[in-house]
Amino acid sequence: MKNPNKPSITHLNNTYTKEKTKQAMIEKRQRTFFKHRMTVIIVCGMILVALTSFPLVRNMIRAHALEEEKEVALQELEELELHQEELEYYVGLLNDEEYLAKLARSEYYLTQDNEIVFSFPEDETPDYQRMIEEEKEETQDEESEENEDK
């Protein structure tokens, strides 16, 4: 019986087999060299992509932060414009002599002839603030009547 560990294939030691073995080894080395070269090229490409994408990502983050700042600034601008309109309204009221007289009577307790001023501690808001609110209501009523007439 034959030994199972002993190979039953015999190798020919001629030039053809030596040439084919040598050629197979050269092809194997070329494939491994090609694989290594492709790996190096891919790694270098990934490094280049990463290096060029970092500034892009950083710029995108900065642009997003600037957009948020812009939105905050626009909201602040809108609030300031409303405040400016309110201040212009108060300036307009201060140009009105009737309003100034009412303000002087309520703020500084000035009186007209034959007039008596009573001040109660329960008053929560100063008289001038109530007068401003009344003036606003009157102007809004007048504006709404004008709009209805048109």
C-alpha atoms as an extended CHARMM CRD file, in Angstrom:
* protein
*
       150  EXT
         1         1  MET       CA              0.0000000000        0.0000000000        0.0000000000  PROA      1               0.0000000000
         2         2  LYS       CA              1.1540000000        3.5100000000       -0.7280000000  PROA      2               0.0000000000
         3         3  ASN       CA              2.0440000000        6.0140000000        1.9530000000  PROA      3               0.0000000000
         4         4  PRO       CA             -0.6610000000        8.7260000000        2.0860000000  PROA      4               0.0000000000
         5         5  ASN       CA              1.8150000000       11.3890000000        3.2300000000  PROA      5               0.0000000000
         6         6  LYS       CA              4.0720000000       10.9080000000        0.2710000000  PROA      6               0.0000000000
         7         7  PRO       CA              2.9770000000       12.8830000000       -2.7470000000  PROA      7               0.0000000000
         8         8  SER       CA              2.3530000000       10.8700000000       -5.8410000000  PROA      8               0.0000000000
         9         9  ILE       CA              3.1700000000       13.7300000000       -8.2100000000  PROA      9               0.0000000000
        10        10  THR       CA              6.6140000000       13.8360000000       -9.6660000000  PROA      10              0.0000000000
        11        11  HSD       CA              8.2160000000       17.0400000000      -10.8340000000  PROA      11              0.0000000000
        12        12  LEU       CA             10.0530000000       17.2610000000      -14.0540000000  PROA      12              0.0000000000
        13        13  ASN       CA             13.2960000000       19.1180000000      -13.8340000000  PROA      13              0.0000000000
        14        14  ASN       CA             13.5380000000       20.3920000000      -17.3380000000  PROA      14              0.0000000000
        15        15  THR       CA             13.9640000000       23.9280000000      -18.6470000000  PROA      15              0.0000000000
        16        16  TYR       CA             10.2920000000       24.3590000000      -19.4970000000  PROA      16              0.0000000000
        17        17  THR       CA              9.0930000000       23.7640000000      -15.9180000000  PROA      17              0.0000000000
        18        18  LYS       CA             11.9020000000       25.8870000000      -14.5380000000  PROA      18              0.0000000000
        19        19  GLU       CA             10.9150000000       28.6960000000      -16.9150000000  PROA      19              0.0000000000
        20        20  LYS       CA              7.2300000000       28.4210000000      -16.0470000000  PROA      20              0.0000000000
        21        21  THR       CA              7.9840000000       28.3980000000      -12.3040000000  PROA      21              0.0000000000
        22        22  LYS       CA             10.2390000000       31.4070000000      -12.7080000000  PROA      22              0.0000000000
        23        23  GLN       CA              7.5680000000       33.2050000000      -14.7790000000  PROA      23              0.0000000000
        24        24  ALA       CA              4.8820000000       32.3870000000      -12.1760000000  PROA      24              0.0000000000
        25        25  MET       CA              7.0970000000       33.8070000000       -9.4180000000  PROA      25              0.0000000000
        26        26  ILE       CA              7.7170000000       36.9720000000      -11.4460000000  PROA      26              0.0000000000
        27        27  GLU       CA              3.9700000000       37.3880000000      -12.0540000000  PROA      27              0.0000000000
        28        28  LYS       CA              3.2950000000       36.8540000000       -8.3290000000  PROA      28              0.0000000000
        29        29  ARG       CA              5.8500000000       39.5340000000       -7.4330000000  PROA      29              0.0000000000
        30        30  GLN       CA              4.3480000000       41.8800000000      -10.0060000000  PROA      30              0.0000000000
        31        31  ARG       CA              0.8380000000       41.3360000000       -8.5560000000  PROA      31              0.0000000000
        32        32  THR       CA              2.0260000000       41.9950000000       -5.0000000000  PROA      32              0.0000000000
        33        33  PHE       CA              3.9840000000       45.0580000000       -6.1890000000  PROA      33              0.0000000000
        34        34  PHE       CA              0.8500000000       46.2680000000       -8.0460000000  PROA      34              0.0000000000
        35        35  LYS       CA             -1.2910000000       45.7300000000       -4.9230000000  PROA      35              0.0000000000
        36        36  HSD       CA              1.1940000000       47.6100000000       -2.7670000000  PROA      36              0.0000000000
        37        37  ARG       CA              1.4370000000       50.4280000000       -5.2960000000  PROA      37              0.0000000000
        38        38  MET       CA             -2.3930000000       50.6880000000       -5.5250000000  PROA      38              0.0000000000
        39        39  THR       CA             -2.6330000000       50.7410000000       -1.7310000000  PROA      39              0.0000000000
        40        40  VAL       CA             -0.0940000000       53.5750000000       -1.5530000000  PROA      40              0.0000000000
        41        41  ILE       CA             -1.9120000000       55.5090000000       -4.2990000000  PROA      41              0.0000000000
        42        42  ILE       CA             -5.2900000000       55.0650000000       -2.5660000000  PROA      42              0.0000000000
        43        43  VAL       CA             -3.8740000000       56.1270000000        0.8140000000  PROA      43              0.0000000000
        44        44  CYS       CA             -2.2310000000       59.1920000000       -0.7660000000  PROA      44              0.0000000000
        45        45  GLY       CA             -5.4940000000       60.0430000000       -2.5360000000  PROA      45              0.0000000000
        46        46  MET       CA             -7.4390000000       59.7390000000        0.7050000000  PROA      46              0.0000000000
        47        47  ILE       CA             -4.9180000000       61.9920000000        2.4560000000  PROA      47              0.0000000000
        48        48  LEU       CA             -5.2230000000       64.5980000000       -0.3260000000  PROA      48              0.0000000000
        49        49  VAL       CA             -9.0250000000       64.4690000000       -0.1610000000  PROA      49              0.0000000000
        50        50  ALA       CA             -8.9200000000       64.8340000000        3.6180000000  PROA      50              0.0000000000
        51        51  LEU       CA             -6.5140000000       67.7620000000        3.4290000000  PROA      51              0.0000000000
        52        52  THR       CA             -8.6790000000       69.5850000000        0.9010000000  PROA      52              0.0000000000
        53        53  SER       CA            -11.9510000000       68.8010000000        2.6860000000  PROA      53              0.0000000000
        54        54  PHE       CA            -10.9150000000       70.0890000000        6.1400000000  PROA      54              0.0000000000
        55        55  PRO       CA            -10.8650000000       73.7620000000        5.0840000000  PROA      55              0.0000000000
        56        56  LEU       CA            -14.1350000000       73.2480000000        3.2330000000  PROA      56              0.0000000000
        57        57  VAL       CA            -15.8110000000       71.8150000000        6.3220000000  PROA      57              0.0000000000
        58        58  ARG       CA            -14.3440000000       74.5710000000        8.4870000000  PROA      58              0.0000000000
        59        59  ASN       CA            -15.6790000000       77.2070000000        6.0550000000  PROA      59              0.0000000000
        60        60  MET       CA            -19.1030000000       75.6010000000        6.0460000000  PROA      60              0.0000000000
        61        61  ILE       CA            -19.2120000000       75.6610000000        9.8520000000  PROA      61              0.0000000000
        62        62  ARG       CA            -18.0960000000       79.2860000000        9.8760000000  PROA      62              0.0000000000
        63        63  ALA       CA            -20.7100000000       80.1960000000        7.2540000000  PROA      63              0.0000000000
        64        64  HSD       CA            -23.3960000000       78.5580000000        9.3680000000  PROA      64              0.0000000000
        65        65  ALA       CA            -22.2520000000       80.5070000000       12.4440000000  PROA      65              0.0000000000
        66        66  LEU       CA            -22.2640000000       83.7420000000       10.4490000000  PROA      66              0.0000000000
        67        67  GLU       CA            -25.7980000000       83.0170000000        9.2260000000  PROA      67              0.0000000000
        68        68  GLU       CA            -26.9200000000       82.6070000000       12.8340000000  PROA      68              0.0000000000
        69        69  GLU       CA            -25.2150000000       85.8800000000       13.7640000000  PROA      69              0.0000000000
        70        70  LYS       CA            -26.9380000000       87.5470000000       10.8160000000  PROA      70              0.0000000000
        71        71  GLU       CA            -30.3420000000       86.3040000000       11.9880000000  PROA      71              0.0000000000
        72        72  VAL       CA            -29.6760000000       87.5810000000       15.5080000000  PROA      72              0.0000000000
        73        73  ALA       CA            -28.5240000000       90.9350000000       14.1260000000  PROA      73              0.0000000000
        74        74  LEU       CA            -31.6350000000       91.2120000000       11.9360000000  PROA      74              0.0000000000
        75        75  GLN       CA            -33.8880000000       90.5090000000       14.9140000000  PROA      75              0.0000000000
        76        76  GLU       CA            -32.0170000000       93.1050000000       16.9560000000  PROA      76              0.0000000000
        77        77  LEU       CA            -32.3330000000       95.5900000000       14.0800000000  PROA      77              0.0000000000
        78        78  GLU       CA            -36.0760000000       94.9830000000       13.9150000000  PROA      78              0.0000000000
        79        79  GLU       CA            -36.4010000000       95.5520000000       17.6750000000  PROA      79              0.0000000000
        80        80  LEU       CA            -34.3300000000       98.7370000000       17.4360000000  PROA      80              0.0000000000
        81        81  GLU       CA            -36.4610000000      100.0180000000       14.5560000000  PROA      81              0.0000000000
        82        82  LEU       CA            -39.6090000000       99.4170000000       16.6070000000  PROA      82              0.0000000000
        83        83  HSD       CA            -38.0020000000      101.2040000000       19.5470000000  PROA      83              0.0000000000
        84        84  GLN       CA            -37.0110000000      104.0880000000       17.2800000000  PROA      84              0.0000000000
        85        85  GLU       CA            -40.5760000000      104.3740000000       15.9710000000  PROA      85              0.0000000000
        86        86  GLU       CA            -41.8160000000      104.4420000000       19.5490000000  PROA      86              0.0000000000
        87        87  LEU       CA            -39.3140000000      107.1670000000       20.4470000000  PROA      87              0.0000000000
        88        88  GLU       CA            -40.3220000000      109.1840000000       17.3830000000  PROA      88              0.0000000000
        89        89  TYR       CA            -43.9350000000      108.8760000000       18.5130000000  PROA      89              0.0000000000
        90        90  TYR       CA            -42.9580000000      110.2470000000       21.9530000000  PROA      90              0.0000000000
        91        91  VAL       CA            -41.0380000000      113.0830000000       20.3170000000  PROA      91              0.0000000000
        92        92  GLY       CA            -44.1660000000      113.8710000000       18.3250000000  PROA      92              0.0000000000
        93        93  LEU       CA            -46.1650000000      113.9260000000       21.5390000000  PROA      93              0.0000000000
        94        94  LEU       CA            -43.6350000000      116.2700000000       23.1390000000  PROA      94              0.0000000000
        95        95  ASN       CA            -44.1690000000      118.6930000000       20.2530000000  PROA      95              0.0000000000
        96        96  ASP       CA            -47.8830000000      118.8830000000       21.1530000000  PROA      96              0.0000000000
        97        97  GLU       CA            -48.5860000000      121.7020000000       23.6370000000  PROA      97              0.0000000000
        98        98  GLU       CA            -51.7020000000      120.0450000000       25.0700000000  PROA      98              0.0000000000
        99        99  TYR       CA            -49.7520000000      116.9010000000       25.8460000000  PROA      99              0.0000000000
       100       100  LEU       CA            -46.9330000000      118.9090000000       27.4290000000  PROA      100             0.0000000000
       101       101  ALA       CA            -49.4380000000      120.7090000000       29.6220000000  PROA      101             0.0000000000
       102       102  LYS       CA            -51.0030000000      117.4110000000       30.7130000000  PROA      102             0.0000000000
       103       103  LEU       CA            -47.5610000000      115.9540000000       31.3620000000  PROA      103             0.0000000000
       104       104  ALA       CA            -46.4590000000      118.9550000000       33.3970000000  PROA      104             0.0000000000
       105       105  ARG       CA            -49.6580000000      118.8390000000       35.4700000000  PROA      105             0.0000000000
       106       106  SER       CA            -49.3240000000      115.0950000000       36.1380000000  PROA      106             0.0000000000
       107       107  GLU       CA            -45.5710000000      114.8630000000       36.6010000000  PROA      107             0.0000000000
       108       108  TYR       CA            -44.7820000000      118.0780000000       38.4080000000  PROA      108             0.0000000000
       109       109  TYR       CA            -48.2130000000      118.7300000000       39.9570000000  PROA      109             0.0000000000
       110       110  LEU       CA            -48.6110000000      122.0230000000       38.1630000000  PROA      110             0.0000000000
       111       111  THR       CA            -52.1200000000      123.4220000000       38.0550000000  PROA      111             0.0000000000
       112       112  GLN       CA            -54.1880000000      125.8060000000       36.0650000000  PROA      112             0.0000000000
       113       113  ASP       CA            -56.0650000000      128.6040000000       37.7720000000  PROA      113             0.0000000000
       114       114  ASN       CA            -58.7370000000      127.3640000000       40.1940000000  PROA      114             0.0000000000
       115       115  GLU       CA            -57.5360000000      123.7590000000       39.9400000000  PROA      115             0.0000000000
       116       116  ILE       CA            -56.7260000000      121.4400000000       42.8590000000  PROA      116             0.0000000000
       117       117  VAL       CA            -54.4330000000      118.3650000000       42.5370000000  PROA      117             0.0000000000
       118       118  PHE       CA            -55.0160000000      115.2370000000       44.5740000000  PROA      118             0.0000000000
       119       119  SER       CA            -52.3980000000      112.4760000000       44.6710000000  PROA      119             0.0000000000
       120       120  PHE       CA            -53.3470000000      109.0010000000       45.8640000000  PROA      120             0.0000000000
       121       121  PRO       CA            -50.7550000000      106.3640000000       46.8060000000  PROA      121             0.0000000000
       122       122  GLU       CA            -52.8230000000      103.5810000000       45.1690000000  PROA      122             0.0000000000
       123       123  ASP       CA            -51.9880000000      104.8670000000       41.7180000000  PROA      123             0.0000000000
       124       124  GLU       CA            -49.8160000000      102.1540000000       40.2100000000  PROA      124             0.0000000000
       125       125  THR       CA            -48.7170000000      103.9380000000       37.0980000000  PROA      125             0.0000000000
       126       126  PRO       CA            -47.6960000000      107.5670000000       36.8870000000  PROA      126             0.0000000000
       127       127  ASP       CA            -50.1580000000      109.8580000000       35.2060000000  PROA      127             0.0000000000
       128       128  TYR       CA            -47.8770000000      110.5370000000       32.2750000000  PROA      128             0.0000000000
       129       129  GLN       CA            -47.7860000000      106.8250000000       31.3840000000  PROA      129             0.0000000000
       130       130  ARG       CA            -51.5930000000      106.6800000000       31.4630000000  PROA      130             0.0000000000
       131       131  MET       CA            -51.7160000000      109.7760000000       29.3090000000  PROA      131             0.0000000000
       132       132  ILE       CA            -49.3560000000      108.1850000000       26.8000000000  PROA      132             0.0000000000
       133       133  GLU       CA            -51.5630000000      105.0990000000       26.6620000000  PROA      133             0.0000000000
       134       134  GLU       CA            -54.6630000000      107.2630000000       26.1980000000  PROA      134             0.0000000000
       135       135  GLU       CA            -52.9400000000      109.2090000000       23.4200000000  PROA      135             0.0000000000
       136       136  LYS       CA            -51.9960000000      105.9610000000       21.6590000000  PROA      136             0.0000000000
       137       137  GLU       CA            -55.5700000000      104.6970000000       21.8920000000  PROA      137             0.0000000000
       138       138  GLU       CA            -56.8970000000      108.0010000000       20.5330000000  PROA      138             0.0000000000
       139       139  THR       CA            -54.4960000000      107.9850000000       17.5790000000  PROA      139             0.0000000000
       140       140  GLN       CA            -55.3050000000      104.3510000000       16.8270000000  PROA      140             0.0000000000
       141       141  ASP       CA            -59.0190000000      105.1250000000       16.9170000000  PROA      141             0.0000000000
       142       142  GLU       CA            -58.5060000000      108.0850000000       14.6080000000  PROA      142             0.0000000000
       143       143  GLU       CA            -56.4420000000      105.9670000000       12.1900000000  PROA      143             0.0000000000
       144       144  SER       CA            -59.0350000000      103.2060000000       12.1320000000  PROA      144             0.0000000000
       145       145  GLU       CA            -61.8160000000      105.7630000000       11.4410000000  PROA      145             0.0000000000
       146       146  GLU       CA            -59.7620000000      107.2270000000        8.5910000000  PROA      146             0.0000000000
       147       147  ASN       CA            -59.2050000000      103.7540000000        7.1210000000  PROA      147             0.0000000000
       148       148  GLU       CA            -62.9320000000      102.9750000000        7.3390000000  PROA      148             0.0000000000
       149       149  ASP       CA            -63.8040000000      106.2220000000        5.5460000000  PROA      149             0.0000000000
       150       150  LYS       CA            -61.5110000000      105.3580000000        2.6490000000  PROA      150             0.0000000000
